[in-house]
Amino acid sequence: MGWSFRVGRIAGIDLHIHVTFLLLLGWISLAHLLEHGDVAEALGGLIFILALFTIVVLHELGHALAARGFGISTRDITLLPIGGVARLERMPEEPRQELVVALAGPAVNVALAFIFYLVLAVFYGGLAPVDGVVRVGGGFLNQLFWVNVSLVAFNLLPAFPMDGGRVLRALLAMRLDYVRATQIAATVGQGFALLLGFLGLFANPFLVFIALFVWMGAAREASMVQLRSALDGIPVRRAMITDFQTLHPRDSLGQAVELLMAGFQQDFPVVDNGRLVGMLTRNALASAVRQHHSDTPVGEVMEREFVTAEPRTMLHCALARLRNGGPRSIPVVQDGQLLGLLTADNLAEVLMIQEALHDRSPIDENHRWPSVGTRHWVARN
């Protein structure tokens, strides 16, 4: 995710912090300092925010570990001012699996709330009411208890992109088509967005911001599922480019620039003895040109870690890799041999032809178009 940087790894998952999160920490500390004129108060406010986002990380980690149990990896977890985001490689296609993954995050908050409740009951004489906590602070542990309760309640609202929206979609998908279930869940979510926005006009303006966030999340989820449905059943081998340029590790940056300027291709596989050994992307090439001479070998600046796909991989899986902040081009490899390239333009072309064929008028049976998804449609030969 842009404007974020890596701060560590948890359970094998990279943890990133968005720069706006640091701005939030600074703003909270300054607000406490100006209000109370006490450095200790400012430090206390900062510690509370850090504890809050630790809880958020644990919530997202619950999703990630549940997804891992179904063989789905997590790209990273990013802390934002509005919460956390765990970027899964893909969402489970089995409704019961999606239900488990969606509920795993709130389940973490339920467990934490129970732990804080026990500690308060045993050592501090019980739990303070929520209105007392909000009004006078109510103690650090009381605040953390009610934070977890609030996160459970908020995240289980039946609206995308909250967990409740995915829970609703999973329950509907057990009886309905997945696309139809998503459309219904998205409509319910947008209904909640309208309600939150209306309440925000009279109660709390921040609810208007949340309503916009929910509305956009519901629309995006519905759009993504429609795209997946359009690409369903089409393997990568039928959409990949087979006419493309490659580089050798000993080729110069000058040669790479000439190839970039001469054609449509933006990213170049680097091949040695018939095997793919690296990728030189357009951005990496531009950065290398600023820092190196034109005769610098490509092998010194190429990316050695990159995403690949197999020819039998379904296009909707490749779509997730391209859209989730991944590369613009994915090399298609089988047994170490480079067979083709899949780009965002390829997928756009497939979707365009799919839509055109879907909307076409009836035609003579003797003059059918080739089946959608064959390489003929999208390869630039």
Sequence and secondary structure as in RCSB ss.txt:
>XXXX:A:sequence
MGWSFRVGRIAGIDLHIHVTFLLLLGWISLAHLLEHGDVAEALGGLIFILALFTIVVLHELGHALAARGFGISTR
DITLLPIGGVARLERMPEEPRQELVVALAGPAVNVALAFIFYLVLAVFYGGLAPVDGVVRVGGGFLNQLFWVNVS
LVAFNLLPAFPMDGGRVLRALLAMRLDYVRATQIAATVGQGFALLLGFLGLFANPFLVFIALFVWMGAAREASMV
QLRSALDGIPVRRAMITDFQTLHPRDSLGQAVELLMAGFQQDFPVVDNGRLVGMLTRNALASAVRQHHSDTPVGE
VMEREFVTAEPRTMLHCALARLRNGGPRSIPVVQDGQLLGLLTADNLAEVLMIQEALHDRSPIDENHRWPSVGTR
HWVARN
>XXXX:A:secstr
 TTEEEEEEETTEEEEEEHHHHHHHHHHHHHHHHHH  HHHHHHHHHHHHHHHHHHHHHHHHHHHHHHTTT  EE
EEEEETTEEEEEESS  SSHHHHHHHHHHHHHHHHHHHHHHHHHHHHHSSS   HHHHHHH   HHHHHHHHHHH
HHHHHTSSSTTSHHHHHHHHHHHTTS HHHHHHHHHHHHHHHHHHHHHHHHHS THHHHHHHHHHHHHHHHHHHH
HHHHHHTT BGGGTSB S   B TTSBHHHHHHHHHHSS   EEEEETTEEEEEE HHHHHHHHHHS TTSBGGG
TSBSS   B TTSBHHHHHHHHHTT  SEEEEEETTEEEEEEEHHHHHHHHHHHHHHHH     GGG    TTSH
HHH   
